[in-house]
Amino acid sequence: MLVAIWVITGVLVATYATQRALPAKYLVPGVLLLVCFVVYPIILTAQLSLTNYGDGTRGTKDEAIAQIIGSSVKQTADAPRYNLSVATTGSVTDGPFVFLLVDQESEEAYVGDAEGLEPFPEATVTDGFVTEAPGYTLLTPVQVNDAQQALADFVVPTDGGAIRQLGIREAFEGVTTLQYDEATDTITDTETGTEYTPKLKGDREYFVDAQGERVADQSWQANVGLDNYKRIFTDPRISSDFLRIFAWTLTFAFLSVATTFLLGLGLAATLSDPRLRGQKYYRAVLVLPYAIPGFISLLLWSSFFNRDFGLINTTLGLDIQWFGDPTMAKIAVLLTNLWMGFPYMFLVCTGALTSIPEDLKEAAAIDGASGFAGFRRVTFPLLLVAVAPLLVSSFAFNFNNFNAIYLLTEGGPFTPENPTAGGTDILISYILRLAFGAGGAQIGFASAVSVVLFILTGVIAAIQFRATRALEDVN
């Protein structure tokens, strides 16, 4: 990170401290933002997609072994006791934490972390407790209690044992029943003699005995190659519904763009007629849906579609179970997206129509073209030259429009036999539910899904741009 900061600083100084490279003065800011906020996240996502990073695999193997060994600490009758003060060099809720200890017999002060225990003569001891420690922030009893989940597995290793927390203000030094042998990469239970060796289960490794029983549920981060990508296409839970959801994703993106564009174009063409009075007032009203934050609009429309109390059923006298039937739920999603998207297309088409020279329209009228024929043969092709790239980008946006699905229907309705894939799920909402579902966060797998969706979106956009290249010949 420090190297990157110095490189960026050097580029900025070299660009703006000299009179040379005038084009770079305009290009450098955009390129730097592109690299920092687009290219760099893509690279990180691709790297994570090759790992099993997630809940239970966020740390290294050494950290996992230390936690497994530390969890086996047992208190003996003659176990040494310490007065405990918990401190941190970072967050009071997430750490990293250290134990500031005072031996109850010798009253000597120590500092202990995951690396071990060391004397700490610089600490200020008052009434048997460390009350001041240079370089550390001491936690209050309330803060210690709030951080109990993070402190539950924290131990300070010692020779032949470890120190664990015993209540808010006390700790004990116990013996560990598990021992790790680095040479053989095994963990041995000293009480039973059982040996545990690493074994791959799914996308992660665990220490297991000869019968396959785990010594702990703790695993660690590791590279898994292309296994996450293989899982997307070979896991029956995913592949069984993938094609159906992919088809609906394409349909949803296409209809969202087509309906919003046609409605926006129709309104823009109508309001561009100079014979219409009060154009600015109509335009102001039509832009209002675009001015409301999408998050609020989606939540409001979700309540509008309520079967018993929703505005739509109540006003029209209907009894439609909008979110209980897959077809009606899809219609509800498309209607909501139409309401939220047509003002944008209206603004875009209004600007594009304004830029078309009037003499071309007049020439078409002189040649005998009717109003519709002139619009179809002259106005519409020239309009597409300006708006086609925006239509492609809108398609790419709706292809991964997670908010429209999650905030409106949460991907439902679901069936009892298939509670994972809903009737309105698109690819991003469906596979993210698998990656962050009941089994915990599987960030490596989610990253692989993101890369696949990125490639799909890029390929579809490239095909669309290639198809719109013919518009370059329109003069």
C-alpha positions as CSV (number, residue, x, y, z in Angstrom):
1,M,0.0,0.0,0.0
2,L,2.9,2.4,0.8
3,V,4.5,1.6,-2.5
4,A,1.2,2.3,-4.3
5,I,0.8,5.6,-2.5
6,W,4.3,6.7,-3.5
7,V,3.8,5.6,-7.1
8,I,0.6,7.6,-7.4
9,T,2.2,10.6,-5.7
10,G,5.1,10.4,-8.2
11,V,2.8,10.2,-11.2
12,L,0.8,13.2,-10.0
13,V,3.9,15.3,-9.3
14,A,5.4,14.3,-12.7
15,T,2.2,15.2,-14.5
16,Y,1.3,18.5,-12.8
17,A,4.7,19.9,-11.8
18,T,5.9,20.2,-15.3
19,Q,4.8,22.0,-18.5
20,R,5.0,18.8,-20.6
21,A,2.5,16.1,-21.4
22,L,-0.5,18.3,-21.5
23,P,-3.0,15.5,-22.5
24,A,-1.9,13.6,-19.4
25,K,-3.1,16.3,-17.2
26,Y,-6.6,15.4,-18.3
27,L,-6.2,11.7,-18.6
28,V,-4.3,10.9,-15.3
29,P,-7.2,11.6,-12.8
30,G,-9.6,9.4,-14.7
31,V,-7.0,6.6,-15.2
32,L,-6.1,6.6,-11.5
33,L,-9.7,6.4,-10.4
34,L,-10.3,3.6,-12.9
35,V,-7.4,1.6,-11.6
36,C,-8.2,2.2,-7.9
37,F,-12.0,1.7,-8.0
38,V,-12.5,-0.7,-10.9
39,V,-9.3,-2.6,-11.9
40,Y,-7.9,-3.1,-8.4
41,P,-11.2,-4.5,-7.0
42,I,-11.5,-6.8,-10.0
43,I,-8.0,-8.2,-9.3
44,L,-8.7,-8.7,-5.6
45,T,-12.0,-10.4,-6.4
46,A,-10.3,-12.8,-8.9
47,Q,-7.6,-13.6,-6.3
48,L,-10.2,-14.3,-3.6
49,S,-12.1,-16.6,-6.0
50,L,-9.2,-19.0,-6.0
51,T,-9.4,-19.4,-2.2
52,N,-11.9,-20.9,0.3
53,Y,-12.0,-17.6,2.3
54,G,-15.1,-17.3,4.4
55,D,-16.6,-18.0,7.8
56,G,-14.3,-20.4,9.6
57,T,-11.4,-19.9,7.1
58,R,-10.5,-16.3,7.6
59,G,-7.2,-17.0,9.3
60,T,-4.0,-18.8,8.5
61,K,-3.3,-22.4,9.4
62,D,-0.9,-21.4,12.2
63,E,-3.7,-19.2,13.7
64,A,-6.2,-22.1,13.5
65,I,-3.7,-24.5,15.2
66,A,-3.2,-22.0,18.0
67,Q,-6.9,-21.7,18.5
68,I,-7.4,-25.4,18.5
69,I,-4.6,-25.9,21.0
70,G,-5.8,-23.0,23.1
71,S,-9.3,-24.3,23.3
72,S,-8.0,-27.5,25.0
73,V,-6.7,-25.6,28.1
74,K,-7.8,-27.2,31.3
75,Q,-7.6,-25.7,34.8
76,T,-5.8,-27.7,37.4
77,A,-6.0,-27.5,41.2
78,D,-2.7,-25.7,41.5
79,A,-3.1,-23.6,38.4
80,P,-1.5,-20.1,38.8
81,R,-3.9,-17.2,39.0
82,Y,-3.5,-13.7,37.6
83,N,-5.4,-10.5,38.0
84,L,-6.5,-9.6,34.5
85,S,-6.8,-6.3,32.6
86,V,-7.8,-6.6,28.9
87,A,-6.2,-4.1,26.6
88,T,-6.0,-3.5,22.8
89,T,-3.9,-1.8,20.2
90,G,-6.9,-1.4,17.9
91,S,-10.6,-1.6,18.3
92,V,-12.2,-2.2,21.7
93,T,-14.7,-4.6,20.2
94,D,-12.6,-6.5,17.6
95,G,-9.0,-6.2,18.9
96,P,-6.3,-7.2,18.5
97,F,-6.3,-7.9,22.3
98,V,-3.6,-8.5,24.9
99,F,-3.8,-9.7,28.4
100,L,-2.2,-7.4,31.0
101,L,-1.6,-9.8,33.9
102,V,-0.4,-9.4,37.5
103,D,0.7,-12.6,39.3
104,Q,-1.4,-12.9,42.5
105,E,1.6,-14.3,44.4
106,S,4.6,-12.3,43.2
107,E,2.6,-9.2,42.0
108,E,4.8,-9.0,38.9
109,A,3.2,-7.6,35.7
110,Y,3.2,-9.4,32.4
111,V,1.8,-8.7,28.9
112,G,0.5,-11.6,26.9
113,D,-0.7,-12.0,23.3
114,A,-1.0,-14.8,20.8
115,E,2.8,-15.0,20.6
116,G,3.5,-15.6,24.3
117,L,4.0,-14.0,27.7
118,E,6.6,-11.4,28.5
119,P,7.4,-9.3,31.6
120,F,6.0,-5.8,31.5
121,P,7.8,-3.6,34.1
122,E,6.6,-0.4,32.4
123,A,3.0,-1.1,33.5
124,T,1.4,0.9,36.4
125,V,-0.1,-1.5,38.9
126,T,-2.7,-0.3,41.4
127,D,-4.4,-2.6,43.9
128,G,-3.0,-5.6,42.1
129,F,-4.3,-4.7,38.6
130,V,-2.6,-3.0,35.7
131,T,-4.3,0.5,35.4
132,E,-2.0,2.1,32.9
133,A,0.1,0.6,30.1
134,P,2.1,2.6,27.6
135,G,1.0,1.8,24.0
136,Y,-2.2,0.0,25.0
137,T,-5.8,1.0,25.5
138,L,-7.4,-0.6,28.6
139,L,-10.9,-1.9,28.3
140,T,-13.5,-1.2,30.9
141,P,-15.4,-4.2,32.5
142,V,-18.4,-3.3,30.3
143,Q,-16.2,-3.3,27.1
144,V,-14.7,-6.6,28.1
145,N,-18.2,-8.1,28.5
146,D,-19.2,-6.7,25.1
147,A,-16.1,-8.3,23.5
148,Q,-16.6,-11.7,25.0
149,Q,-17.3,-13.3,21.6
150,A,-13.9,-12.2,20.3
151,L,-12.1,-13.1,23.6
152,A,-13.7,-16.6,23.9
153,D,-10.9,-18.3,21.9
154,F,-8.1,-15.9,22.9
155,V,-5.2,-17.6,24.8
156,V,-1.7,-16.7,25.7
157,P,0.6,-19.7,25.1
158,T,3.2,-20.5,27.8
159,D,5.7,-23.4,28.3
160,G,3.5,-26.5,28.4
161,G,0.2,-24.6,28.8
162,A,-1.7,-21.5,28.2
163,I,-3.4,-18.6,30.0
164,R,-7.1,-18.2,29.6
165,Q,-9.6,-15.7,30.8
166,L,-11.6,-16.6,34.0
167,G,-14.3,-14.1,34.4
168,I,-13.9,-10.4,33.7
169,R,-11.0,-9.6,36.0
170,E,-9.1,-12.9,36.4
171,A,-7.2,-15.4,34.4
172,F,-5.6,-18.8,35.0
173,E,-2.7,-20.7,33.6
174,G,-3.8,-24.2,32.6
175,V,-2.4,-27.2,30.8
176,T,-3.3,-28.1,27.2
177,T,-4.5,-31.6,26.4
178,L,-3.7,-31.2,22.7
179,Q,-0.1,-30.9,21.3
180,Y,0.9,-30.0,17.8
181,D,3.9,-31.7,16.1
182,E,5.1,-29.6,13.2
183,A,7.4,-32.3,11.8
184,T,4.4,-34.7,11.2
185,D,1.7,-32.0,11.0
186,T,-0.4,-33.8,13.5
187,I,-2.3,-32.8,16.7
188,T,-2.2,-35.4,19.5
189,D,-4.6,-35.7,22.4
190,T,-2.3,-36.3,25.3
191,E,-5.1,-37.9,27.4
192,T,-6.3,-40.4,24.9
193,G,-3.3,-40.7,22.5
194,T,-5.5,-40.0,19.5
195,E,-3.8,-38.4,16.6
196,Y,-5.5,-35.9,14.2
197,T,-4.1,-35.1,10.8
198,P,-5.3,-32.6,8.2
199,K,-7.9,-33.9,5.7
200,L,-9.7,-32.1,2.9
201,K,-13.5,-32.0,3.3
202,G,-15.3,-29.9,0.6
203,D,-13.3,-26.8,0.1
204,R,-11.5,-26.8,3.5
205,E,-9.2,-28.9,5.7
206,Y,-9.8,-30.1,9.2
207,F,-7.8,-32.1,11.7
208,V,-9.5,-35.5,11.9
209,D,-8.7,-38.8,13.5
210,A,-8.7,-42.2,11.8
211,Q,-12.5,-42.4,11.9
212,G,-12.9,-39.0,10.4
213,E,-14.0,-37.2,13.6
214,R,-12.8,-33.7,13.8
215,V,-10.9,-32.4,16.8
216,A,-12.5,-29.0,16.2
217,D,-14.6,-27.2,13.5
218,Q,-11.8,-24.7,13.0
219,S,-10.3,-24.6,9.5
220,W,-8.0,-22.1,7.7
221,Q,-7.7,-20.1,4.4
222,A,-6.1,-22.0,1.6
223,N,-5.9,-21.9,-2.2
224,V,-8.4,-24.1,-3.9
225,G,-7.6,-23.3,-7.6
226,L,-10.6,-23.5,-9.8
227,D,-12.7,-25.5,-7.5
228,N,-15.1,-22.6,-6.8
229,Y,-15.7,-22.2,-10.5
230,K,-16.2,-26.0,-10.9
231,R,-18.8,-25.9,-8.1
232,I,-20.9,-23.3,-9.9
233,F,-21.4,-25.6,-12.9
234,T,-21.3,-29.0,-11.2
235,D,-23.1,-28.5,-7.9
236,P,-26.6,-29.9,-8.3
237,R,-28.1,-27.3,-6.1
238,I,-26.9,-24.6,-8.5
239,S,-26.9,-26.2,-11.9
240,S,-30.5,-27.6,-11.6
241,D,-31.9,-24.0,-11.5
242,F,-29.1,-22.1,-13.3
243,L,-30.6,-22.2,-16.8
244,R,-34.1,-21.2,-15.7
245,I,-32.8,-18.3,-13.6
246,F,-30.4,-17.3,-16.3
247,A,-33.2,-17.2,-18.9
248,W,-35.3,-15.0,-16.5
249,T,-32.3,-12.8,-15.8
250,L,-32.0,-12.1,-19.6
251,T,-35.7,-11.6,-19.9
252,F,-35.8,-9.2,-16.9
253,A,-32.9,-7.1,-18.2
254,F,-34.3,-7.0,-21.7
255,L,-37.9,-6.1,-20.8
256,S,-36.7,-3.6,-18.2
257,V,-34.7,-1.7,-20.8
258,A,-37.3,-2.1,-23.6
259,T,-40.3,-1.0,-21.6
260,T,-38.6,2.0,-20.0
261,F,-37.1,3.1,-23.3
262,L,-40.3,2.8,-25.2
263,L,-42.3,4.7,-22.6
264,G,-39.6,7.3,-22.1
265,L,-39.3,7.8,-25.9
266,G,-43.0,8.1,-26.4
267,L,-43.3,10.7,-23.7
268,A,-40.3,12.6,-24.9
269,A,-41.6,12.6,-28.5
270,T,-45.0,13.8,-27.3
271,L,-43.6,16.6,-25.2
272,S,-41.2,17.7,-27.9
273,D,-44.1,18.9,-30.1
274,P,-44.0,22.7,-30.1
275,R,-47.8,22.9,-30.2
276,L,-48.1,21.4,-26.7
277,R,-48.4,24.1,-24.0
278,G,-47.0,23.7,-20.5
279,Q,-44.2,21.4,-21.5
280,K,-41.9,22.3,-18.6
281,Y,-44.6,21.5,-16.1
282,Y,-45.3,18.1,-17.6
283,R,-41.6,17.3,-17.7
284,A,-41.1,18.3,-14.1
285,V,-43.9,15.9,-13.1
286,L,-42.5,13.1,-15.2
287,V,-39.1,13.4,-13.6
288,L,-40.4,13.1,-10.0
289,P,-40.0,9.2,-9.9
290,Y,-36.4,9.6,-10.8
291,A,-35.8,12.1,-8.0
292,I,-37.0,9.7,-5.3
293,P,-34.2,7.4,-4.1
294,G,-34.6,3.9,-5.5
295,F,-34.4,2.3,-2.1
296,I,-37.5,4.2,-0.9
297,S,-39.4,3.6,-4.1
298,L,-38.8,-0.2,-4.0
299,L,-40.0,-0.4,-0.3
300,L,-43.1,1.7,-1.1
301,W,-44.0,-0.4,-4.2
302,S,-43.5,-3.5,-2.1
303,S,-46.3,-2.3,0.2
304,F,-48.4,-1.2,-2.8
305,F,-48.5,-4.9,-4.0
306,N,-49.8,-6.2,-0.6
307,R,-52.8,-8.4,-1.3
308,D,-55.0,-7.3,1.6
309,F,-53.9,-3.7,2.3
310,G,-51.9,-2.7,-0.8
311,L,-52.9,0.4,-2.8
312,I,-53.2,-1.4,-6.1
313,N,-55.7,-4.1,-5.0
314,T,-57.6,-1.7,-2.8
315,T,-57.9,1.0,-5.5
316,L,-58.7,-1.3,-8.4
317,G,-60.9,-3.7,-6.4
318,L,-58.6,-6.6,-7.2
319,D,-57.7,-9.7,-5.2
320,I,-54.3,-10.6,-6.8
321,Q,-51.7,-12.4,-4.8
322,W,-48.9,-10.4,-6.4
323,F,-46.0,-12.0,-4.5
324,G,-47.5,-15.5,-4.1
325,D,-47.6,-16.4,-7.7
326,P,-44.3,-16.5,-9.7
327,T,-45.9,-15.0,-12.9
328,M,-47.6,-12.1,-11.0
329,A,-44.5,-11.5,-9.0
330,K,-42.4,-11.1,-12.2
331,I,-45.0,-8.7,-13.6
332,A,-44.9,-6.7,-10.3
333,V,-41.1,-6.5,-10.6
334,L,-41.3,-5.3,-14.2
335,L,-44.0,-2.7,-13.4
336,T,-41.9,-1.4,-10.5
337,N,-38.8,-1.2,-12.6
338,L,-40.8,0.6,-15.4
339,W,-41.9,3.2,-12.9
340,M,-38.4,3.8,-11.6
341,G,-36.6,3.6,-15.0
342,F,-38.8,5.5,-17.5
343,P,-37.8,9.1,-16.2
344,Y,-34.2,8.4,-17.0
345,M,-35.0,7.2,-20.5
346,F,-37.3,10.2,-20.9
347,L,-34.5,12.6,-20.0
348,V,-32.1,10.9,-22.4
349,C,-34.5,10.8,-25.3
350,T,-35.5,14.4,-24.7
351,G,-31.9,15.5,-25.0
352,A,-31.3,13.3,-28.1
353,L,-34.4,14.6,-29.8
354,T,-33.4,18.2,-29.1
355,S,-30.0,17.6,-30.8
356,I,-31.5,16.4,-34.1
357,P,-31.6,19.2,-36.7
358,E,-35.1,20.4,-37.6
359,D,-34.1,20.8,-41.3
360,L,-33.9,17.0,-41.6
361,K,-37.4,16.6,-40.3
362,E,-38.6,19.4,-42.6
363,A,-36.8,17.8,-45.6
364,A,-38.6,14.5,-44.9
365,A,-42.0,16.2,-44.7
366,I,-41.3,18.0,-48.0
367,D,-40.5,14.7,-49.6
368,G,-44.0,13.5,-48.6
369,A,-43.2,11.5,-45.5
370,S,-46.0,11.3,-42.9
371,G,-45.3,12.1,-39.3
372,F,-44.8,8.5,-38.3
373,A,-42.8,7.7,-41.4
374,G,-40.5,10.7,-40.8
375,F,-40.0,9.6,-37.2
376,R,-39.3,6.0,-38.1
377,R,-36.9,6.7,-41.1
378,V,-35.2,9.9,-39.9
379,T,-35.7,10.7,-36.2
380,F,-35.4,7.3,-34.7
381,P,-32.2,6.2,-36.4
382,L,-30.5,9.4,-35.5
383,L,-31.8,9.0,-32.0
384,L,-30.4,5.5,-31.6
385,V,-26.9,6.8,-32.5
386,A,-26.9,8.8,-29.3
387,V,-28.8,6.5,-27.0
388,A,-27.6,3.0,-28.1
389,P,-24.6,2.9,-25.7
390,L,-26.8,4.0,-22.9
391,L,-29.3,1.1,-23.7
392,V,-26.3,-1.3,-23.5
393,S,-25.2,0.0,-20.2
394,S,-28.8,-0.1,-18.8
395,F,-29.0,-3.7,-19.9
396,A,-25.8,-4.5,-18.0
397,F,-27.1,-2.6,-14.9
398,N,-30.4,-4.5,-14.9
399,F,-28.6,-7.8,-15.5
400,N,-27.2,-7.5,-12.0
401,N,-30.0,-5.3,-10.5
402,F,-29.9,-6.9,-7.1
403,N,-31.8,-4.1,-5.3
404,A,-34.9,-4.4,-7.5
405,I,-35.3,-8.0,-6.7
406,Y,-34.2,-8.2,-3.1
407,L,-36.1,-5.1,-1.8
408,L,-39.3,-6.0,-3.7
409,T,-39.7,-9.7,-3.5
410,E,-36.5,-11.0,-1.9
411,G,-36.3,-13.4,-4.9
412,G,-39.6,-15.1,-4.0
413,P,-42.0,-16.7,-4.1
414,F,-40.4,-19.9,-2.9
415,T,-41.8,-23.4,-3.0
416,P,-41.5,-25.9,-0.1
417,E,-39.4,-28.3,-2.2
418,N,-37.0,-25.6,-3.4
419,P,-36.5,-22.9,-0.7
420,T,-33.2,-21.7,-2.3
421,A,-34.3,-20.6,-5.8
422,G,-37.2,-18.2,-5.9
423,G,-39.6,-17.3,-8.7
424,T,-38.1,-13.9,-9.3
425,D,-34.5,-14.6,-8.5
426,I,-31.9,-13.4,-10.9
427,L,-28.4,-14.8,-11.0
428,I,-26.9,-12.4,-8.5
429,S,-29.6,-12.8,-5.9
430,Y,-29.8,-16.5,-6.3
431,I,-26.1,-17.4,-6.0
432,L,-25.4,-14.8,-3.3
433,R,-28.1,-16.5,-1.3
434,L,-26.2,-19.8,-1.7
435,A,-22.9,-18.1,-0.9
436,F,-24.1,-16.2,2.2
437,G,-27.0,-18.5,3.3
438,A,-27.5,-20.7,6.4
439,G,-24.0,-22.3,5.9
440,G,-22.3,-19.0,6.6
441,A,-20.3,-16.6,4.4
442,Q,-18.4,-18.3,1.6
443,I,-16.6,-15.2,0.3
444,G,-14.3,-17.2,-2.0
445,F,-17.2,-18.8,-3.7
446,A,-19.1,-15.5,-3.9
447,S,-16.0,-14.0,-5.5
448,A,-16.0,-16.7,-8.1
449,V,-19.7,-16.0,-8.8
450,S,-18.9,-12.3,-9.2
451,V,-16.2,-13.1,-11.7
452,V,-18.5,-15.3,-13.7
453,L,-21.3,-12.7,-13.8
454,F,-18.7,-10.1,-14.7
455,I,-17.6,-12.2,-17.7
456,L,-21.2,-12.9,-18.7
457,T,-22.1,-9.2,-18.5
458,G,-19.0,-8.2,-20.5
459,V,-19.7,-10.8,-23.2
460,I,-23.3,-9.7,-23.6
461,A,-22.4,-6.1,-23.7
462,A,-19.7,-6.7,-26.3
463,I,-22.2,-8.5,-28.5
464,Q,-24.6,-5.6,-28.1
465,F,-22.0,-3.0,-28.9
466,R,-21.0,-5.0,-32.0
467,A,-24.6,-5.1,-33.1
468,T,-25.0,-1.4,-32.7
469,R,-21.8,-0.7,-34.7
470,A,-24.0,-0.4,-37.8
471,L,-25.4,2.8,-36.3
472,E,-22.0,4.4,-37.0
473,D,-23.0,4.6,-40.7
474,V,-26.0,6.7,-39.9
475,N,-25.3,10.3,-40.9
